[in-house]
């Protein structure tokens, strides 16, 4: 069942590639423009030997730019995610520039930030448990890899279970983290399997692209962006599929 969910998420993205691009390209272009314009207005050099994060002359501007980027990234992700959730669950086709005014993007971002805060409360104790295992390996690479992979799988597992509440926000419903956790109790093994598959696929894709094209910076850059885009869209689709299948009782057919 775990693989069926992941496979279905890929089918949703690549079977509706035109809509996936419409849901994400304009927001990404806007994000890039915001970053470029903000850097220009703050007097930060873009490219060239002058650019250095350690330059005291730019420290305040860099801090402000970092805040602007963080806010812009959150808004862009919320915009894309809400658009894609609603397309899959409500069959609302995105325009070339996805709608903003009548979408619960702010509520979605607020729920996402709450989940991140909750995840932080979980991640810190997990780090204290896993780091001694990694450090206690005496430099053993395998032990370190197992520890890091195990931590990532656990965090992804928790994220998927509580983030099932995100698609509900996108379609105008309200579901908290506790309710999402309870409603996914019966499918925890499936979600654990999804977590493992997602970690393995992301690691494999990143490793293959980096290994094969490390000597060709332009190609590496383009393919890295493509991998990140697929990872984002498939990740949103996985959440939507879990929500539709587990919460709404939909079958894994169609979009």
C-alpha positions in Angstrom: 0.0 0.0 0.0 2.9 2.4 0.8 4.3 2.0 -2.7 0.8 2.5 -4.2 0.5 5.8 -2.5 3.9 7.0 -3.7 3.3 5.7 -7.2 -0.1 7.4 -7.3 1.5 10.7 -6.2 4.0 10.4 -9.2 1.1 9.6 -11.5 -0.8 12.7 -10.3 2.2 15.0 -11.0 3.3 13.6 -14.3 -0.2 12.7 -15.5 -1.2 16.3 -15.0 2.2 18.0 -15.8 0.6 21.0 -17.5 -1.4 21.8 -14.4 1.6 21.1 -12.1 3.7 23.6 -14.0 0.9 26.2 -14.0 0.5 25.7 -10.2 4.2 26.3 -9.5 6.1 28.2 -12.3 4.5 31.7 -11.7 5.0 31.4 -7.9 8.6 30.4 -8.4 9.2 33.3 -10.8 7.7 35.7 -8.3 10.0 34.3 -5.6 13.1 34.8 -7.7 12.0 38.3 -8.6 11.4 39.2 -4.9 14.8 37.9 -3.9 16.6 39.7 -6.7 14.7 43.1 -6.2 15.2 42.9 -2.4 18.9 42.3 -2.8 19.2 45.2 -5.2 17.2 47.6 -3.0 19.3 46.6 0.0 22.4 47.4 -1.9 23.7 43.9 -1.8 26.0 42.9 -4.7 24.7 40.0 -6.8 27.6 37.8 -7.9 31.2 38.9 -8.4 34.1 38.8 -6.0 32.5 41.6 -3.8 29.8 39.2 -2.4 30.8 37.8 0.9 28.6 36.8 3.9 31.4 37.8 6.2 31.5 41.4 5.0 30.5 43.6 8.0 29.2 46.3 5.6 26.5 44.0 4.5 25.7 42.1 7.7 22.5 44.1 8.6 21.2 44.0 5.0 21.9 40.3 4.8 19.9 39.7 8.0 17.0 41.6 6.5 17.3 39.8 3.2 17.3 36.5 5.0 14.0 37.4 6.7 12.5 38.5 3.4 13.6 35.3 1.7 12.1 33.2 4.6 8.8 34.9 4.4 8.7 34.8 0.6 9.6 31.1 0.6 6.8 30.2 3.1 4.3 32.2 1.1 5.4 30.7 -2.2 5.2 27.1 -0.9 1.8 27.8 0.7 0.5 29.3 -2.6 1.7 26.3 -4.6 0.5 23.7 -2.0 -3.0 25.2 -1.6 -3.3 25.4 -5.4 -2.3 21.8 -5.9 -4.3 20.4 -3.0 -7.4 22.1 -4.4 -6.7 20.9 -7.9 -6.5 17.3 -6.8 -9.3 17.3 -4.2 -11.7 19.9 -5.7 -10.7 19.7 -9.4 -10.1 23.5 -9.4 -7.8 24.0 -12.4 -5.0 26.5 -11.8 -4.6 29.5 -14.1 -1.3 30.6 -15.6 -1.0 32.6 -12.4 -2.7 30.7 -9.6 -5.4 32.5 -7.7 -4.4 34.1 -4.4 -7.2 36.4 -3.2 -9.8 33.7 -2.5 -7.5 31.0 -1.2 -6.7 30.1 2.5 -3.0 30.6 2.0 -2.5 32.6 5.2 -4.3 29.9 7.3 -2.3 27.2 5.5 1.0 28.9 6.4 -0.1 29.4 10.0 -1.0 25.7 10.3 2.3 24.7 8.7 4.3 26.9 11.1 2.4 25.3 14.0 3.4 21.9 12.7 7.0 23.0 12.4 7.0 24.2 16.0 5.5 20.9 17.1 8.1 19.0 15.1 10.9 21.0 16.7 9.6 19.9 20.1 10.0 16.3 18.9 13.2 16.7 16.9 15.3 18.0 19.8 14.8 15.0 22.0 15.3 12.7 19.0 18.6 14.4 18.2 19.8 13.8 21.8 18.9 10.1 21.4 20.4 9.6 17.9 23.6 11.7 18.2 25.1 9.5 21.0 24.5 6.5 18.7 26.2 8.2 15.8 29.1 9.5 17.9 29.4 6.3 19.8 30.1 4.5 16.5 33.7 5.4 16.9 33.8 7.0 13.5 32.0 4.0 11.9 30.5 5.4 8.7 27.8 2.7 8.5 26.6 3.5 12.1 26.5 7.2 11.2 24.5 6.6 8.0 22.1 4.3 9.8 21.6 6.9 12.5 21.0 9.8 10.1 18.7 7.7 7.9 16.8 6.5 10.9 16.3 10.0 12.2 15.1 11.3 8.8 12.7 8.4 8.5 11.2 9.0 11.9 10.9 12.8 11.3 9.3 12.2 7.9 6.9 9.7 9.5 5.8 12.2 12.1 5.6 15.0 9.6 3.3 13.0 7.2 1.0 12.0 10.0 0.4 15.4 11.5 0.6 17.2 8.1 -2.4 15.3 6.8 -4.2 18.3 8.4 -2.7 20.6 5.7 -4.9 19.5 2.8 -7.9 19.9 5.0 -7.1 23.6 5.5 -6.6 24.0 1.7 -10.2 22.8 1.0 -11.7 24.9 3.8 -11.9 22.3 6.6 -10.2 22.4 9.9 -8.2 19.5 11.3 -5.6 19.8 14.1 -2.4 17.8 14.5 -3.9 15.6 17.3 -7.0 14.8 15.1 -4.7 14.0 12.1 -2.6 11.8 14.3 -5.6 9.9 15.6 -7.1 9.4 12.2 -3.9 7.9 10.8 -3.4 5.5 13.7 -4.7 2.5 11.7 -2.4 3.2 8.7 0.8 4.0 10.6 2.6 1.1 9.0 1.7 2.4 5.6 2.9 5.9 6.4 6.2 4.4 7.8 6.7 2.6 4.5 6.0 5.8 2.6 8.6 7.6 4.8 11.2 5.0 4.0 10.5 5.1 0.2 10.6 8.9 0.1 13.9 9.1 1.9 15.4 6.5 -0.3 14.1 8.1 -3.6 15.3 11.5 -2.6 18.8 10.2 -1.6 19.1 8.2 -4.8 18.0 11.0 -7.1 20.3 13.6 -5.4 23.3 11.2 -5.4 22.8 10.1 -9.1 22.5 13.7 -10.3 25.5 14.9 -8.3 27.7 12.0 -9.2 27.0 12.0 -13.0 27.0 15.8 -13.5 29.4 17.2 -10.9 31.8 18.3 -13.6 29.1 20.2 -15.6 27.9 23.0 -13.3 25.1 24.3 -15.6 23.6 20.8 -16.1 24.0 20.0 -12.5 22.2 23.2 -11.5 19.3 22.6 -13.9 18.9 19.0 -12.8 19.1 19.8 -9.1 16.3 22.3 -9.5 14.3 19.7 -11.4 14.8 17.1 -8.7 13.8 19.6 -6.0 10.7 20.5 -8.0 9.7 16.9 -8.4 10.4 16.2 -4.7 8.2 19.2 -3.7 5.3 18.4 -6.0 5.3 14.6 -5.2 5.5 15.4 -1.5 2.4 17.7 -1.7 0.7 15.0 -3.8 1.5 12.3 -1.2 -0.1 14.4 1.6 -3.1 15.0 -0.6 -3.4 11.3 -1.5 -3.2 10.2 2.1 -5.8 12.7 3.0 -8.1 11.7 0.1 -7.6 8.0 0.7 -7.6 7.8 4.5 -9.7 10.8 5.6 -12.2 11.0 2.7 -12.2 7.3 1.8 -11.3 7.8 -1.9 -9.8 5.0 -4.0 -6.4 5.4 -5.6 -7.8 5.9 -9.1 -8.0 9.1 -11.2 -6.6 12.4 -10.0 
